[in-house]
Amino acid sequence: MSDVVNINRLSRPVKNMDLGGKIASLITVVNGLHESLLNHTLTAPGIVIGSSDPAKVKIAATTTFVVGGVFKSKTTAEVAFTATSHDIAAHASLVKEAVYTLSLKADLSAVLTMGTIAVGSGKALAPAAPAGQAVCGQVRIAVAAGATPFDASTDSLASGHLTVAYTDLLLRPADIASLIATLTTA
């Protein structure tokens, strides 16, 4: 079969692109697959509220991950938010929230990266995965309407004005399939 036949099997948005656009889309998907395979988490870290410091996020289980194609293992650790830059101001009448991505670096350090603050429950989006790091989870923090903000350096994640959800993230076959599905038809 020729390449033209294979290109015509692409999804409708891609099928309507010119050849240059199709090649650019394919390159984007291949680069995404490459980054996902080089940097990913293999075992669940069991992300929870910190046990020695409830203002931190805890990696409760030893997790295996890959950074730059090299296998690593991270034992339990508590990760602090960054003062002021991770804060969420309160809104008088609406919920404000942000999603923080927890990732692991080659030197075994853990990093919290904050997404954009959104107004309204369930509206915040996760930040892009940091390049060269294995994303192992996310923390969604919602600040109740009112006058009390989220002070990232001191607030307990169990505070009454916060709603906090912890999610472990692993590389799953479905993640790769959804990336490829942006090009192919079902």
C-alpha positions as a Markdown table, in Angstrom:
| # | Residue | x | y | z |
|---|---|---|---|---|
| 1 | Met | 0.0 | 0.0 | 0.0 |
| 2 | Ser | 1.1 | 3.5 | -0.7 |
| 3 | Asp | 1.6 | 6.2 | 1.9 |
| 4 | Val | -1.3 | 8.1 | 0.4 |
| 5 | Val | -3.7 | 5.3 | 1.3 |
| 6 | Asn | -2.4 | 5.2 | 4.9 |
| 7 | Ile | -2.7 | 9.0 | 5.2 |
| 8 | Asn | -6.3 | 8.8 | 4.0 |
| 9 | Arg | -7.1 | 6.5 | 6.9 |
| 10 | Leu | -6.5 | 9.4 | 9.4 |
| 11 | Ser | -9.2 | 10.9 | 11.4 |
| 12 | Arg | -11.5 | 13.6 | 9.8 |
| 13 | Pro | -9.7 | 16.7 | 11.3 |
| 14 | Val | -6.4 | 15.3 | 10.1 |
| 15 | Lys | -7.7 | 14.0 | 6.8 |
| 16 | Asn | -8.8 | 17.6 | 5.9 |
| 17 | Met | -5.3 | 19.0 | 6.5 |
| 18 | Asp | -2.8 | 19.5 | 3.7 |
| 19 | Leu | 0.2 | 17.1 | 3.6 |
| 20 | Gly | 2.4 | 19.5 | 5.6 |
| 21 | Gly | -0.2 | 19.6 | 8.3 |
| 22 | Lys | -0.5 | 15.8 | 8.4 |
| 23 | Ile | 3.2 | 15.4 | 8.7 |
| 24 | Ala | 3.3 | 18.0 | 11.5 |
| 25 | Ser | 0.5 | 16.2 | 13.4 |
| 26 | Leu | 2.3 | 12.9 | 13.0 |
| 27 | Ile | 5.5 | 14.4 | 14.3 |
| 28 | Thr | 3.7 | 15.8 | 17.3 |
| 29 | Val | 2.2 | 12.4 | 18.2 |
| 30 | Val | 5.5 | 10.6 | 17.8 |
| 31 | Asn | 7.2 | 13.2 | 20.0 |
| 32 | Gly | 4.5 | 12.8 | 22.6 |
| 33 | Leu | 4.9 | 9.0 | 22.5 |
| 34 | His | 8.6 | 9.4 | 22.9 |
| 35 | Glu | 8.3 | 11.7 | 25.9 |
| 36 | Ser | 5.7 | 9.4 | 27.5 |
| 37 | Leu | 7.9 | 6.3 | 27.1 |
| 38 | Leu | 11.1 | 8.1 | 28.3 |
| 39 | Asn | 9.4 | 9.7 | 31.4 |
| 40 | His | 6.7 | 7.8 | 33.2 |
| 41 | Thr | 5.6 | 6.3 | 36.5 |
| 42 | Leu | 5.2 | 2.5 | 36.7 |
| 43 | Thr | 3.8 | 2.0 | 40.2 |
| 44 | Ala | 1.3 | 4.0 | 42.2 |
| 45 | Pro | 2.9 | 6.4 | 44.7 |
| 46 | Gly | -0.2 | 6.5 | 46.9 |
| 47 | Ile | -0.4 | 10.3 | 47.1 |
| 48 | Val | -2.1 | 11.5 | 50.4 |
| 49 | Ile | -2.0 | 14.4 | 52.9 |
| 50 | Gly | 1.4 | 14.6 | 54.7 |
| 51 | Ser | 1.5 | 12.6 | 58.0 |
| 52 | Ser | 4.2 | 14.6 | 59.7 |
| 53 | Asp | 3.2 | 17.9 | 58.2 |
| 54 | Pro | -0.4 | 18.2 | 56.9 |
| 55 | Ala | 0.6 | 21.2 | 54.8 |
| 56 | Lys | 2.5 | 18.9 | 52.5 |
| 57 | Val | 1.7 | 16.2 | 50.0 |
| 58 | Lys | 3.0 | 12.7 | 50.8 |
| 59 | Ile | 4.2 | 10.0 | 48.5 |
| 60 | Ala | 3.1 | 7.2 | 50.7 |
| 61 | Ala | 4.5 | 4.2 | 48.8 |
| 62 | Thr | 7.8 | 3.5 | 47.2 |
| 63 | Thr | 7.2 | 4.1 | 43.5 |
| 64 | Thr | 9.1 | 2.9 | 40.5 |
| 65 | Phe | 9.5 | 5.4 | 37.6 |
| 66 | Val | 11.5 | 6.1 | 34.4 |
| 67 | Val | 13.2 | 9.4 | 33.7 |
| 68 | Gly | 15.2 | 9.7 | 30.4 |
| 69 | Gly | 14.7 | 6.0 | 29.9 |
| 70 | Val | 16.5 | 5.1 | 33.1 |
| 71 | Phe | 14.6 | 3.2 | 35.8 |
| 72 | Lys | 14.5 | 4.8 | 39.3 |
| 73 | Ser | 12.8 | 4.2 | 42.6 |
| 74 | Lys | 11.5 | 6.8 | 45.1 |
| 75 | Thr | 10.8 | 6.0 | 48.7 |
| 76 | Thr | 8.2 | 7.8 | 50.7 |
| 77 | Ala | 8.6 | 11.5 | 51.0 |
| 78 | Glu | 6.6 | 14.6 | 51.9 |
| 79 | Val | 6.6 | 17.4 | 49.3 |
| 80 | Ala | 6.0 | 21.1 | 50.3 |
| 81 | Phe | 4.1 | 23.6 | 48.2 |
| 82 | Thr | 6.0 | 26.8 | 47.3 |
| 83 | Ala | 5.2 | 29.8 | 49.5 |
| 84 | Thr | 3.2 | 32.6 | 47.7 |
| 85 | Ser | 3.5 | 31.1 | 44.2 |
| 86 | His | 1.3 | 28.2 | 45.0 |
| 87 | Asp | -1.3 | 30.2 | 46.9 |
| 88 | Ile | -4.9 | 30.5 | 45.8 |
| 89 | Ala | -6.8 | 33.7 | 46.8 |
| 90 | Ala | -10.4 | 33.4 | 48.0 |
| 91 | His | -13.4 | 34.6 | 46.0 |
| 92 | Ala | -16.2 | 36.2 | 47.9 |
| 93 | Ser | -19.0 | 34.1 | 46.3 |
| 94 | Leu | -17.4 | 31.4 | 44.1 |
| 95 | Val | -15.1 | 28.4 | 44.6 |
| 96 | Lys | -11.5 | 28.9 | 43.2 |
| 97 | Glu | -9.3 | 26.0 | 42.5 |
| 98 | Ala | -6.0 | 24.8 | 41.0 |
| 99 | Val | -4.5 | 21.5 | 40.0 |
| 100 | Tyr | -0.9 | 20.8 | 41.0 |
| 101 | Thr | 1.0 | 18.1 | 39.1 |
| 102 | Leu | 3.5 | 16.0 | 41.2 |
| 103 | Ser | 6.4 | 14.8 | 39.2 |
| 104 | Leu | 9.7 | 13.1 | 39.9 |
| 105 | Lys | 13.1 | 14.1 | 38.6 |
| 106 | Ala | 16.2 | 12.0 | 37.7 |
| 107 | Asp | 17.9 | 13.1 | 41.0 |
| 108 | Leu | 14.9 | 11.6 | 42.9 |
| 109 | Ser | 13.5 | 15.0 | 44.0 |
| 110 | Ala | 9.8 | 15.6 | 43.8 |
| 111 | Val | 8.3 | 18.8 | 42.3 |
| 112 | Leu | 4.8 | 20.3 | 42.5 |
| 113 | Thr | 3.8 | 22.3 | 39.4 |
| 114 | Met | 0.7 | 24.5 | 39.7 |
| 115 | Gly | -1.8 | 24.9 | 36.9 |
| 116 | Thr | -3.8 | 28.0 | 36.2 |
| 117 | Ile | -6.3 | 29.0 | 38.9 |
| 118 | Ala | -9.9 | 28.7 | 37.8 |
| 119 | Val | -13.1 | 30.1 | 39.2 |
| 120 | Gly | -15.8 | 27.4 | 39.7 |
| 121 | Ser | -15.7 | 23.9 | 41.0 |
| 122 | Gly | -14.2 | 21.4 | 38.6 |
| 123 | Lys | -12.9 | 24.1 | 36.2 |
| 124 | Ala | -9.2 | 24.0 | 36.9 |
| 125 | Leu | -6.9 | 22.1 | 34.4 |
| 126 | Ala | -3.7 | 20.3 | 35.1 |
| 127 | Pro | -0.5 | 22.0 | 34.0 |
| 128 | Ala | 1.5 | 20.5 | 31.2 |
| 129 | Ala | 3.9 | 17.7 | 32.3 |
| 130 | Pro | 7.3 | 19.1 | 33.0 |
| 131 | Ala | 9.8 | 17.9 | 30.3 |
| 132 | Gly | 12.2 | 15.3 | 31.5 |
| 133 | Gln | 10.2 | 14.4 | 34.6 |
| 134 | Ala | 7.9 | 11.5 | 35.4 |
| 135 | Val | 4.4 | 12.7 | 36.4 |
| 136 | Cys | 3.2 | 10.5 | 39.3 |
| 137 | Gly | 0.1 | 12.3 | 40.5 |
| 138 | Gln | -2.1 | 15.3 | 40.8 |
| 139 | Val | -3.6 | 17.3 | 43.7 |
| 140 | Arg | -6.7 | 19.4 | 43.1 |
| 141 | Ile | -7.3 | 22.1 | 45.8 |
| 142 | Ala | -10.6 | 24.0 | 45.8 |
| 143 | Val | -10.9 | 27.0 | 48.1 |
| 144 | Ala | -14.5 | 27.6 | 49.4 |
| 145 | Ala | -16.2 | 30.9 | 48.7 |
| 146 | Gly | -15.5 | 33.4 | 51.4 |
| 147 | Ala | -12.6 | 35.4 | 52.8 |
| 148 | Thr | -10.1 | 32.6 | 53.6 |
| 149 | Pro | -7.5 | 31.9 | 50.9 |
| 150 | Phe | -5.2 | 28.9 | 50.5 |
| 151 | Asp | -1.8 | 29.8 | 52.0 |
| 152 | Ala | 0.5 | 27.2 | 50.4 |
| 153 | Ser | 3.2 | 27.5 | 53.0 |
| 154 | Thr | 1.1 | 27.1 | 56.2 |
| 155 | Asp | -2.4 | 25.8 | 55.5 |
| 156 | Ser | -3.2 | 22.2 | 56.5 |
| 157 | Leu | -4.6 | 20.3 | 53.5 |
| 158 | Ala | -7.3 | 19.2 | 56.0 |
| 159 | Ser | -8.5 | 22.8 | 56.7 |
| 160 | Gly | -12.3 | 23.2 | 56.5 |
| 161 | His | -12.2 | 25.9 | 53.8 |
| 162 | Leu | -10.3 | 23.5 | 51.4 |
| 163 | Thr | -11.5 | 20.5 | 49.4 |
| 164 | Val | -8.5 | 18.4 | 48.3 |
| 165 | Ala | -8.4 | 15.4 | 46.0 |
| 166 | Tyr | -5.4 | 13.3 | 45.4 |
| 167 | Thr | -4.9 | 11.2 | 42.2 |
| 168 | Asp | -2.1 | 8.8 | 41.3 |
| 169 | Leu | -1.1 | 8.9 | 37.7 |
| 170 | Leu | 0.7 | 6.0 | 35.9 |
| 171 | Leu | 1.5 | 5.4 | 32.2 |
| 172 | Arg | -1.4 | 3.3 | 31.0 |
| 173 | Pro | -1.9 | 1.7 | 27.6 |
| 174 | Ala | -5.0 | 3.8 | 27.3 |
| 175 | Asp | -2.8 | 7.0 | 27.5 |
| 176 | Ile | -0.8 | 5.9 | 24.5 |
| 177 | Ala | -3.9 | 4.7 | 22.7 |
| 178 | Ser | -5.6 | 8.1 | 23.1 |
| 179 | Leu | -2.5 | 9.9 | 21.8 |
| 180 | Ile | -2.4 | 7.6 | 18.7 |
| 181 | Ala | -6.2 | 8.0 | 18.3 |
| 182 | Thr | -5.7 | 11.7 | 17.5 |
| 183 | Leu | -4.5 | 10.5 | 14.1 |
| 184 | Thr | -6.3 | 7.3 | 13.4 |
| 185 | Thr | -9.9 | 6.3 | 13.0 |
| 186 | Ala | -11.5 | 3.7 | 15.2 |
